[in-house]
Amino acid sequence: MRAYDTNPEIKAMQLQIRRSMTPGQRLRIACEISDLAHDLRKAGIKRAHPEWSERQVVIELLRLAFLPKPIPSWFK
């Protein structure tokens, strides 16, 4: 069973709001959350590797998203 820290009344309000949204509104919010996650991960990479170029940061971002291992050196 999953533990929730949200007040049941607030949780009911959130559910009511989500149910009142159109599919397009829900998709827009999902995309905004995805963009935020992307920006946060990119900022974390930049913080961990301040010496990297923007290209290296983007390559690492893609690697983290799609590959289980580091990108081969011949690709960089």
PDB file of N, CA, C and O in Angstrom, chain B, residues numbered from 101:
ATOM      1  N   MET B 101       0.833  -1.178   0.000  1.00  0.00           N
ATOM      2  CA  MET B 101       0.000   0.000   0.000  1.00  0.00           C
ATOM      3  C   MET B 101       0.883   1.248   0.000  1.00  0.00           C
ATOM      4  O   MET B 101       1.899   1.305   0.692  1.00  0.00           O
ATOM      5  N   ARG B 102       0.485   2.221  -0.770  1.00  0.00           N
ATOM      6  CA  ARG B 102       1.241   3.450  -0.904  1.00  0.00           C
ATOM      7  C   ARG B 102       0.837   4.457   0.165  1.00  0.00           C
ATOM      8  O   ARG B 102      -0.348   4.635   0.446  1.00  0.00           O
ATOM      9  N   ALA B 103       1.833   5.116   0.761  1.00  0.00           N
ATOM     10  CA  ALA B 103       1.561   6.128   1.778  1.00  0.00           C
ATOM     11  C   ALA B 103       1.432   7.493   1.110  1.00  0.00           C
ATOM     12  O   ALA B 103       2.225   7.836   0.233  1.00  0.00           O
ATOM     13  N   TYR B 104       0.456   8.253   1.517  1.00  0.00           N
ATOM     14  CA  TYR B 104       0.229   9.596   0.987  1.00  0.00           C
ATOM     15  C   TYR B 104       0.346  10.609   2.113  1.00  0.00           C
ATOM     16  O   TYR B 104      -0.120  10.369   3.226  1.00  0.00           O
ATOM     17  N   ASP B 105       0.972  11.742   1.817  1.00  0.00           N
ATOM     18  CA  ASP B 105       1.065  12.795   2.823  1.00  0.00           C
ATOM     19  C   ASP B 105       0.103  13.938   2.529  1.00  0.00           C
ATOM     20  O   ASP B 105       0.109  14.953   3.226  1.00  0.00           O
ATOM     21  N   THR B 106      -0.721  13.775   1.502  1.00  0.00           N
ATOM     22  CA  THR B 106      -1.687  14.808   1.135  1.00  0.00           C
ATOM     23  C   THR B 106      -2.975  14.624   1.931  1.00  0.00           C
ATOM     24  O   THR B 106      -3.489  13.513   2.063  1.00  0.00           O
ATOM     25  N   ASN B 107      -3.476  15.719   2.451  1.00  0.00           N
ATOM     26  CA  ASN B 107      -4.735  15.717   3.192  1.00  0.00           C
ATOM     27  C   ASN B 107      -5.828  15.139   2.289  1.00  0.00           C
ATOM     28  O   ASN B 107      -5.889  15.499   1.113  1.00  0.00           O
ATOM     29  N   PRO B 108      -6.692  14.254   2.802  1.00  0.00           N
ATOM     30  CA  PRO B 108      -7.737  13.651   1.967  1.00  0.00           C
ATOM     31  C   PRO B 108      -8.656  14.675   1.283  1.00  0.00           C
ATOM     32  O   PRO B 108      -9.086  14.448   0.152  1.00  0.00           O
ATOM     33  N   GLU B 109      -8.958  15.784   1.942  1.00  0.00           N
ATOM     34  CA  GLU B 109      -9.802  16.805   1.317  1.00  0.00           C
ATOM     35  C   GLU B 109      -9.090  17.450   0.129  1.00  0.00           C
ATOM     36  O   GLU B 109      -9.693  17.692  -0.917  1.00  0.00           O
ATOM     37  N   ILE B 110      -7.810  17.721   0.306  1.00  0.00           N
ATOM     38  CA  ILE B 110      -7.014  18.308  -0.778  1.00  0.00           C
ATOM     39  C   ILE B 110      -6.887  17.305  -1.911  1.00  0.00           C
ATOM     40  O   ILE B 110      -6.999  17.671  -3.081  1.00  0.00           O
ATOM     41  N   LYS B 111      -6.659  16.062  -1.578  1.00  0.00           N
ATOM     42  CA  LYS B 111      -6.554  15.017  -2.592  1.00  0.00           C
ATOM     43  C   LYS B 111      -7.840  14.921  -3.413  1.00  0.00           C
ATOM     44  O   LYS B 111      -7.783  14.758  -4.631  1.00  0.00           O
ATOM     45  N   ALA B 112      -8.987  15.020  -2.765  1.00  0.00           N
ATOM     46  CA  ALA B 112     -10.272  14.986  -3.469  1.00  0.00           C
ATOM     47  C   ALA B 112     -10.414  16.189  -4.393  1.00  0.00           C
ATOM     48  O   ALA B 112     -10.930  16.062  -5.503  1.00  0.00           O
ATOM     49  N   MET B 113      -9.955  17.364  -3.936  1.00  0.00           N
ATOM     50  CA  MET B 113     -10.005  18.561  -4.782  1.00  0.00           C
ATOM     51  C   MET B 113      -9.102  18.397  -6.003  1.00  0.00           C
ATOM     52  O   MET B 113      -9.477  18.774  -7.113  1.00  0.00           O
ATOM     53  N   GLN B 114      -7.916  17.833  -5.794  1.00  0.00           N
ATOM     54  CA  GLN B 114      -7.000  17.616  -6.912  1.00  0.00           C
ATOM     55  C   GLN B 114      -7.624  16.677  -7.946  1.00  0.00           C
ATOM     56  O   GLN B 114      -7.535  16.919  -9.150  1.00  0.00           O
ATOM     57  N   LEU B 115      -8.247  15.621  -7.471  1.00  0.00           N
ATOM     58  CA  LEU B 115      -8.890  14.663  -8.364  1.00  0.00           C
ATOM     59  C   LEU B 115     -10.022  15.332  -9.152  1.00  0.00           C
ATOM     60  O   LEU B 115     -10.173  15.104 -10.353  1.00  0.00           O
ATOM     61  N   GLN B 116     -10.804  16.149  -8.468  1.00  0.00           N
ATOM     62  CA  GLN B 116     -11.899  16.861  -9.128  1.00  0.00           C
ATOM     63  C   GLN B 116     -11.356  17.793 -10.216  1.00  0.00           C
ATOM     64  O   GLN B 116     -11.923  17.873 -11.306  1.00  0.00           O
ATOM     65  N   ILE B 117     -10.271  18.490  -9.922  1.00  0.00           N
ATOM     66  CA  ILE B 117      -9.666  19.391 -10.908  1.00  0.00           C
ATOM     67  C   ILE B 117      -9.162  18.597 -12.105  1.00  0.00           C
ATOM     68  O   ILE B 117      -9.413  18.970 -13.251  1.00  0.00           O
ATOM     69  N   ARG B 118      -8.447  17.497 -11.841  1.00  0.00           N
ATOM     70  CA  ARG B 118      -7.928  16.678 -12.956  1.00  0.00           C
ATOM     71  C   ARG B 118      -9.056  16.148 -13.817  1.00  0.00           C
ATOM     72  O   ARG B 118      -8.940  16.132 -15.042  1.00  0.00           O
ATOM     73  N   ARG B 119     -10.140  15.717 -13.205  1.00  0.00           N
ATOM     74  CA  ARG B 119     -11.265  15.169 -13.971  1.00  0.00           C
ATOM     75  C   ARG B 119     -11.966  16.248 -14.800  1.00  0.00           C
ATOM     76  O   ARG B 119     -12.579  15.941 -15.822  1.00  0.00           O
ATOM     77  N   SER B 120     -11.880  17.491 -14.372  1.00  0.00           N
ATOM     78  CA  SER B 120     -12.540  18.568 -15.108  1.00  0.00           C
ATOM     79  C   SER B 120     -11.697  19.082 -16.283  1.00  0.00           C
ATOM     80  O   SER B 120     -12.182  19.866 -17.099  1.00  0.00           O
ATOM     81  N   MET B 121     -10.438  18.640 -16.366  1.00  0.00           N
ATOM     82  CA  MET B 121      -9.556  19.100 -17.437  1.00  0.00           C
ATOM     83  C   MET B 121      -9.815  18.335 -18.728  1.00  0.00           C
ATOM     84  O   MET B 121     -10.211  17.169 -18.716  1.00  0.00           O
ATOM     85  N   THR B 122      -9.586  19.014 -19.823  1.00  0.00           N
ATOM     86  CA  THR B 122      -9.680  18.345 -21.127  1.00  0.00           C
ATOM     87  C   THR B 122      -8.411  17.509 -21.320  1.00  0.00           C
ATOM     88  O   THR B 122      -7.408  17.739 -20.643  1.00  0.00           O
ATOM     89  N   PRO B 123      -8.452  16.549 -22.234  1.00  0.00           N
ATOM     90  CA  PRO B 123      -7.228  15.794 -22.527  1.00  0.00           C
ATOM     91  C   PRO B 123      -6.079  16.708 -22.954  1.00  0.00           C
ATOM     92  O   PRO B 123      -4.926  16.464 -22.598  1.00  0.00           O
ATOM     93  N   GLY B 124      -6.388  17.748 -23.708  1.00  0.00           N
ATOM     94  CA  GLY B 124      -5.353  18.691 -24.128  1.00  0.00           C
ATOM     95  C   GLY B 124      -4.706  19.412 -22.963  1.00  0.00           C
ATOM     96  O   GLY B 124      -3.494  19.630 -22.962  1.00  0.00           O
ATOM     97  N   GLN B 125      -5.497  19.781 -21.975  1.00  0.00           N
ATOM     98  CA  GLN B 125      -4.959  20.447 -20.787  1.00  0.00           C
ATOM     99  C   GLN B 125      -4.062  19.495 -20.001  1.00  0.00           C
ATOM    100  O   GLN B 125      -2.998  19.887 -19.523  1.00  0.00           O
ATOM    101  N   ARG B 126      -4.497  18.249 -19.871  1.00  0.00           N
ATOM    102  CA  ARG B 126      -3.682  17.267 -19.155  1.00  0.00           C
ATOM    103  C   ARG B 126      -2.372  17.004 -19.897  1.00  0.00           C
ATOM    104  O   ARG B 126      -1.321  16.857 -19.273  1.00  0.00           O
ATOM    105  N   LEU B 127      -2.433  16.946 -21.227  1.00  0.00           N
ATOM    106  CA  LEU B 127      -1.223  16.741 -22.018  1.00  0.00           C
ATOM    107  C   LEU B 127      -0.273  17.920 -21.855  1.00  0.00           C
ATOM    108  O   LEU B 127       0.934  17.732 -21.705  1.00  0.00           O
ATOM    109  N   ARG B 128      -0.815  19.133 -21.886  1.00  0.00           N
ATOM    110  CA  ARG B 128       0.027  20.322 -21.719  1.00  0.00           C
ATOM    111  C   ARG B 128       0.760  20.291 -20.387  1.00  0.00           C
ATOM    112  O   ARG B 128       1.951  20.599 -20.325  1.00  0.00           O
ATOM    113  N   ILE B 129       0.065  19.924 -19.331  1.00  0.00           N
ATOM    114  CA  ILE B 129       0.687  19.848 -18.007  1.00  0.00           C
ATOM    115  C   ILE B 129       1.758  18.764 -17.982  1.00  0.00           C
ATOM    116  O   ILE B 129       2.830  18.965 -17.411  1.00  0.00           O
ATOM    117  N   ALA B 130       1.476  17.621 -18.596  1.00  0.00           N
ATOM    118  CA  ALA B 130       2.468  16.540 -18.653  1.00  0.00           C
ATOM    119  C   ALA B 130       3.725  17.010 -19.390  1.00  0.00           C
ATOM    120  O   ALA B 130       4.842  16.707 -18.972  1.00  0.00           O
ATOM    121  N   CYS B 131       3.544  17.743 -20.477  1.00  0.00           N
ATOM    122  CA  CYS B 131       4.689  18.260 -21.234  1.00  0.00           C
ATOM    123  C   CYS B 131       5.480  19.275 -20.407  1.00  0.00           C
ATOM    124  O   CYS B 131       6.710  19.287 -20.447  1.00  0.00           O
ATOM    125  N   GLU B 132       4.783  20.112 -19.670  1.00  0.00           N
ATOM    126  CA  GLU B 132       5.458  21.097 -18.818  1.00  0.00           C
ATOM    127  C   GLU B 132       6.270  20.401 -17.736  1.00  0.00           C
ATOM    128  O   GLU B 132       7.387  20.822 -17.436  1.00  0.00           O
ATOM    129  N   ILE B 133       5.728  19.347 -17.150  1.00  0.00           N
ATOM    130  CA  ILE B 133       6.452  18.594 -16.128  1.00  0.00           C
ATOM    131  C   ILE B 133       7.674  17.921 -16.747  1.00  0.00           C
ATOM    132  O   ILE B 133       8.745  17.890 -16.140  1.00  0.00           O
ATOM    133  N   SER B 134       7.513  17.388 -17.945  1.00  0.00           N
ATOM    134  CA  SER B 134       8.635  16.766 -18.648  1.00  0.00           C
ATOM    135  C   SER B 134       9.735  17.786 -18.934  1.00  0.00           C
ATOM    136  O   SER B 134      10.916  17.500 -18.742  1.00  0.00           O
ATOM    137  N   ASP B 135       9.346  18.970 -19.390  1.00  0.00           N
ATOM    138  CA  ASP B 135      10.324  20.035 -19.642  1.00  0.00           C
ATOM    139  C   ASP B 135      11.054  20.427 -18.365  1.00  0.00           C
ATOM    140  O   ASP B 135      12.264  20.654 -18.385  1.00  0.00           O
ATOM    141  N   LEU B 136      10.330  20.508 -17.263  1.00  0.00           N
ATOM    142  CA  LEU B 136      10.950  20.849 -15.984  1.00  0.00           C
ATOM    143  C   LEU B 136      11.956  19.776 -15.572  1.00  0.00           C
ATOM    144  O   LEU B 136      13.060  20.097 -15.130  1.00  0.00           O
ATOM    145  N   ALA B 137      11.581  18.508 -15.715  1.00  0.00           N
ATOM    146  CA  ALA B 137      12.493  17.415 -15.374  1.00  0.00           C
ATOM    147  C   ALA B 137      13.752  17.481 -16.242  1.00  0.00           C
ATOM    148  O   ALA B 137      14.862  17.271 -15.751  1.00  0.00           O
ATOM    149  N   HIS B 138      13.575  17.771 -17.521  1.00  0.00           N
ATOM    150  CA  HIS B 138      14.704  17.917 -18.449  1.00  0.00           C
ATOM    151  C   HIS B 138      15.621  19.040 -17.985  1.00  0.00           C
ATOM    152  O   HIS B 138      16.838  18.864 -17.922  1.00  0.00           O
ATOM    153  N   ASP B 139      15.047  20.183 -17.664  1.00  0.00           N
ATOM    154  CA  ASP B 139      15.845  21.334 -17.221  1.00  0.00           C
ATOM    155  C   ASP B 139      16.587  21.036 -15.922  1.00  0.00           C
ATOM    156  O   ASP B 139      17.746  21.423 -15.769  1.00  0.00           O
ATOM    157  N   LEU B 140      15.934  20.355 -14.990  1.00  0.00           N
ATOM    158  CA  LEU B 140      16.579  20.021 -13.724  1.00  0.00           C
ATOM    159  C   LEU B 140      17.734  19.047 -13.927  1.00  0.00           C
ATOM    160  O   LEU B 140      18.800  19.210 -13.333  1.00  0.00           O
ATOM    161  N   ARG B 141      17.522  18.035 -14.768  1.00  0.00           N
ATOM    162  CA  ARG B 141      18.590  17.075 -15.033  1.00  0.00           C
ATOM    163  C   ARG B 141      19.762  17.760 -15.720  1.00  0.00           C
ATOM    164  O   ARG B 141      20.917  17.495 -15.387  1.00  0.00           O
ATOM    165  N   LYS B 142      19.477  18.638 -16.675  1.00  0.00           N
ATOM    166  CA  LYS B 142      20.529  19.369 -17.388  1.00  0.00           C
ATOM    167  C   LYS B 142      21.313  20.253 -16.413  1.00  0.00           C
ATOM    168  O   LYS B 142      22.540  20.326 -16.490  1.00  0.00           O
ATOM    169  N   ALA B 143      20.618  20.915 -15.508  1.00  0.00           N
ATOM    170  CA  ALA B 143      21.290  21.756 -14.509  1.00  0.00           C
ATOM    171  C   ALA B 143      22.181  20.908 -13.607  1.00  0.00           C
ATOM    172  O   ALA B 143      23.276  21.330 -13.235  1.00  0.00           O
ATOM    173  N   GLY B 144      21.710  19.716 -13.259  1.00  0.00           N
ATOM    174  CA  GLY B 144      22.518  18.816 -12.432  1.00  0.00           C
ATOM    175  C   GLY B 144      23.786  18.376 -13.142  1.00  0.00           C
ATOM    176  O   GLY B 144      24.850  18.295 -12.527  1.00  0.00           O
ATOM    177  N   ILE B 145      23.676  18.090 -14.433  1.00  0.00           N
ATOM    178  CA  ILE B 145      24.855  17.705 -15.215  1.00  0.00           C
ATOM    179  C   ILE B 145      25.840  18.869 -15.272  1.00  0.00           C
ATOM    180  O   ILE B 145      27.043  18.675 -15.097  1.00  0.00           O
ATOM    181  N   LYS B 146      25.333  20.077 -15.515  1.00  0.00           N
ATOM    182  CA  LYS B 146      26.202  21.254 -15.580  1.00  0.00           C
ATOM    183  C   LYS B 146      26.888  21.507 -14.234  1.00  0.00           C
ATOM    184  O   LYS B 146      28.056  21.893 -14.193  1.00  0.00           O
ATOM    185  N   ARG B 147      26.163  21.290 -13.143  1.00  0.00           N
ATOM    186  CA  ARG B 147      26.740  21.486 -11.815  1.00  0.00           C
ATOM    187  C   ARG B 147      27.839  20.460 -11.552  1.00  0.00           C
ATOM    188  O   ARG B 147      28.871  20.781 -10.962  1.00  0.00           O
ATOM    189  N   ALA B 148      27.609  19.217 -11.994  1.00  0.00           N
ATOM    190  CA  ALA B 148      28.588  18.158 -11.780  1.00  0.00           C
ATOM    191  C   ALA B 148      29.804  18.293 -12.700  1.00  0.00           C
ATOM    192  O   ALA B 148      30.896  17.840 -12.359  1.00  0.00           O
ATOM    193  N   HIS B 149      29.615  18.912 -13.854  1.00  0.00           N
ATOM    194  CA  HIS B 149      30.678  19.039 -14.849  1.00  0.00           C
ATOM    195  C   HIS B 149      30.721  20.458 -15.415  1.00  0.00           C
ATOM    196  O   HIS B 149      30.383  20.664 -16.581  1.00  0.00           O
ATOM    197  N   PRO B 150      31.132  21.436 -14.609  1.00  0.00           N
ATOM    198  CA  PRO B 150      31.113  22.825 -15.077  1.00  0.00           C
ATOM    199  C   PRO B 150      32.061  23.087 -16.244  1.00  0.00           C
ATOM    200  O   PRO B 150      31.913  24.082 -16.953  1.00  0.00           O
ATOM    201  N   GLU B 151      33.020  22.210 -16.444  1.00  0.00           N
ATOM    202  CA  GLU B 151      33.984  22.393 -17.525  1.00  0.00           C
ATOM    203  C   GLU B 151      33.468  21.896 -18.877  1.00  0.00           C
ATOM    204  O   GLU B 151      34.092  22.158 -19.905  1.00  0.00           O
ATOM    205  N   TRP B 152      32.348  21.191 -18.890  1.00  0.00           N
ATOM    206  CA  TRP B 152      31.812  20.630 -20.128  1.00  0.00           C
ATOM    207  C   TRP B 152      31.173  21.704 -20.996  1.00  0.00           C
ATOM    208  O   TRP B 152      30.603  22.679 -20.504  1.00  0.00           O
ATOM    209  N   SER B 153      31.286  21.493 -22.302  1.00  0.00           N
ATOM    210  CA  SER B 153      30.612  22.367 -23.257  1.00  0.00           C
ATOM    211  C   SER B 153      29.121  22.031 -23.269  1.00  0.00           C
ATOM    212  O   SER B 153      28.692  21.011 -22.730  1.00  0.00           O
ATOM    213  N   GLU B 154      28.352  22.907 -23.891  1.00  0.00           N
ATOM    214  CA  GLU B 154      26.907  22.660 -24.018  1.00  0.00           C
ATOM    215  C   GLU B 154      26.650  21.358 -24.775  1.00  0.00           C
ATOM    216  O   GLU B 154      25.729  20.611 -24.448  1.00  0.00           O
ATOM    217  N   ARG B 155      27.470  21.099 -25.781  1.00  0.00           N
ATOM    218  CA  ARG B 155      27.330  19.861 -26.560  1.00  0.00           C
ATOM    219  C   ARG B 155      27.544  18.627 -25.675  1.00  0.00           C
ATOM    220  O   ARG B 155      26.782  17.664 -25.758  1.00  0.00           O
ATOM    221  N   GLN B 156      28.574  18.660 -24.836  1.00  0.00           N
ATOM    222  CA  GLN B 156      28.836  17.527 -23.942  1.00  0.00           C
ATOM    223  C   GLN B 156      27.682  17.329 -22.956  1.00  0.00           C
ATOM    224  O   GLN B 156      27.307  16.199 -22.643  1.00  0.00           O
ATOM    225  N   VAL B 157      27.133  18.432 -22.477  1.00  0.00           N
ATOM    226  CA  VAL B 157      26.005  18.348 -21.547  1.00  0.00           C
ATOM    227  C   VAL B 157      24.801  17.688 -22.229  1.00  0.00           C
ATOM    228  O   VAL B 157      24.154  16.820 -21.643  1.00  0.00           O
ATOM    229  N   VAL B 158      24.508  18.096 -23.448  1.00  0.00           N
ATOM    230  CA  VAL B 158      23.375  17.529 -24.184  1.00  0.00           C
ATOM    231  C   VAL B 158      23.609  16.049 -24.476  1.00  0.00           C
ATOM    232  O   VAL B 158      22.683  15.245 -24.373  1.00  0.00           O
ATOM    233  N   ILE B 159      24.837  15.684 -24.840  1.00  0.00           N
ATOM    234  CA  ILE B 159      25.153  14.278 -25.086  1.00  0.00           C
ATOM    235  C   ILE B 159      24.916  13.457 -23.818  1.00  0.00           C
ATOM    236  O   ILE B 159      24.338  12.372 -23.876  1.00  0.00           O
ATOM    237  N   GLU B 160      25.356  13.966 -22.693  1.00  0.00           N
ATOM    238  CA  GLU B 160      25.149  13.246 -21.428  1.00  0.00           C
ATOM    239  C   GLU B 160      23.666  13.166 -21.084  1.00  0.00           C
ATOM    240  O   GLU B 160      23.203  12.145 -20.577  1.00  0.00           O
ATOM    241  N   LEU B 161      22.932  14.217 -21.350  1.00  0.00           N
ATOM    242  CA  LEU B 161      21.495  14.220 -21.113  1.00  0.00           C
ATOM    243  C   LEU B 161      20.822  13.118 -21.933  1.00  0.00           C
ATOM    244  O   LEU B 161      19.982  12.380 -21.417  1.00  0.00           O
ATOM    245  N   LEU B 162      21.189  13.012 -23.194  1.00  0.00           N
ATOM    246  CA  LEU B 162      20.640  11.961 -24.049  1.00  0.00           C
ATOM    247  C   LEU B 162      21.081  10.578 -23.593  1.00  0.00           C
ATOM    248  O   LEU B 162      20.293   9.633 -23.609  1.00  0.00           O
ATOM    249  N   ARG B 163      22.342  10.459 -23.187  1.00  0.00           N
ATOM    250  CA  ARG B 163      22.825   9.167 -22.702  1.00  0.00           C
ATOM    251  C   ARG B 163      22.028   8.709 -21.489  1.00  0.00           C
ATOM    252  O   ARG B 163      21.601   7.557 -21.413  1.00  0.00           O
ATOM    253  N   LEU B 164      21.835   9.604 -20.561  1.00  0.00           N
ATOM    254  CA  LEU B 164      21.078   9.249 -19.363  1.00  0.00           C
ATOM    255  C   LEU B 164      19.650   8.829 -19.702  1.00  0.00           C
ATOM    256  O   LEU B 164      19.075   7.962 -19.043  1.00  0.00           O
ATOM    257  N   ALA B 165      19.088   9.449 -20.729  1.00  0.00           N
ATOM    258  CA  ALA B 165      17.715   9.138 -21.113  1.00  0.00           C
ATOM    259  C   ALA B 165      17.603   7.821 -21.870  1.00  0.00           C
ATOM    260  O   ALA B 165      16.606   7.114 -21.724  1.00  0.00           O
ATOM    261  N   PHE B 166      18.615   7.473 -22.682  1.00  0.00           N
ATOM    262  CA  PHE B 166      18.437   6.357 -23.610  1.00  0.00           C
ATOM    263  C   PHE B 166      19.450   5.225 -23.517  1.00  0.00           C
ATOM    264  O   PHE B 166      19.183   4.134 -24.020  1.00  0.00           O
ATOM    265  N   LEU B 167      20.592   5.441 -22.897  1.00  0.00           N
ATOM    266  CA  LEU B 167      21.619   4.404 -22.884  1.00  0.00           C
ATOM    267  C   LEU B 167      21.989   3.989 -21.460  1.00  0.00           C
ATOM    268  O   LEU B 167      22.078   4.837 -20.572  1.00  0.00           O
ATOM    269  N   PRO B 168      22.202   2.702 -21.239  1.00  0.00           N
ATOM    270  CA  PRO B 168      22.566   2.251 -19.895  1.00  0.00           C
ATOM    271  C   PRO B 168      24.032   2.495 -19.553  1.00  0.00           C
ATOM    272  O   PRO B 168      24.396   2.492 -18.377  1.00  0.00           O
ATOM    273  N   LYS B 169      24.883   2.706 -20.563  1.00  0.00           N
ATOM    274  CA  LYS B 169      26.318   2.866 -20.332  1.00  0.00           C
ATOM    275  C   LYS B 169      26.781   4.199 -20.915  1.00  0.00           C
ATOM    276  O   LYS B 169      26.059   4.836 -21.682  1.00  0.00           O
ATOM    277  N   PRO B 170      27.998   4.616 -20.543  1.00  0.00           N
ATOM    278  CA  PRO B 170      28.537   5.843 -21.151  1.00  0.00           C
ATOM    279  C   PRO B 170      28.644   5.710 -22.668  1.00  0.00           C
ATOM    280  O   PRO B 170      28.801   4.609 -23.197  1.00  0.00           O
ATOM    281  N   ILE B 171      28.559   6.833 -23.352  1.00  0.00           N
ATOM    282  CA  ILE B 171      28.679   6.859 -24.813  1.00  0.00           C
ATOM    283  C   ILE B 171      30.128   6.535 -25.177  1.00  0.00           C
ATOM    284  O   ILE B 171      31.046   7.046 -24.536  1.00  0.00           O
ATOM    285  N   PRO B 172      30.347   5.709 -26.177  1.00  0.00           N
ATOM    286  CA  PRO B 172      31.719   5.375 -26.585  1.00  0.00           C
ATOM    287  C   PRO B 172      32.513   6.620 -26.958  1.00  0.00           C
ATOM    288  O   PRO B 172      31.953   7.585 -27.477  1.00  0.00           O
ATOM    289  N   SER B 173      33.804   6.599 -26.697  1.00  0.00           N
ATOM    290  CA  SER B 173      34.640   7.771 -26.949  1.00  0.00           C
ATOM    291  C   SER B 173      34.654   8.155 -28.426  1.00  0.00           C
ATOM    292  O   SER B 173      34.800   9.335 -28.745  1.00  0.00           O
ATOM    293  N   TRP B 174      34.507   7.196 -29.329  1.00  0.00           N
ATOM    294  CA  TRP B 174      34.531   7.500 -30.752  1.00  0.00           C
ATOM    295  C   TRP B 174      33.329   8.357 -31.169  1.00  0.00           C
ATOM    296  O   TRP B 174      33.375   9.017 -32.207  1.00  0.00           O
ATOM    297  N   PHE B 175      32.249   8.352 -30.364  1.00  0.00           N
ATOM    298  CA  PHE B 175      31.053   9.120 -30.689  1.00  0.00           C
ATOM    299  C   PHE B 175      31.218  10.594 -30.344  1.00  0.00           C
ATOM    300  O   PHE B 175      30.625  11.463 -30.983  1.00  0.00           O
ATOM    301  N   LYS B 176      32.020  10.860 -29.337  1.00  0.00           N
ATOM    302  CA  LYS B 176      32.178  12.234 -28.865  1.00  0.00           C
ATOM    303  C   LYS B 176      33.077  12.949 -29.818  1.00  0.00           C
ATOM    304  O   LYS B 176      33.362  14.131 -29.629  1.00  0.00           O
TER     305      LYS B 176
END
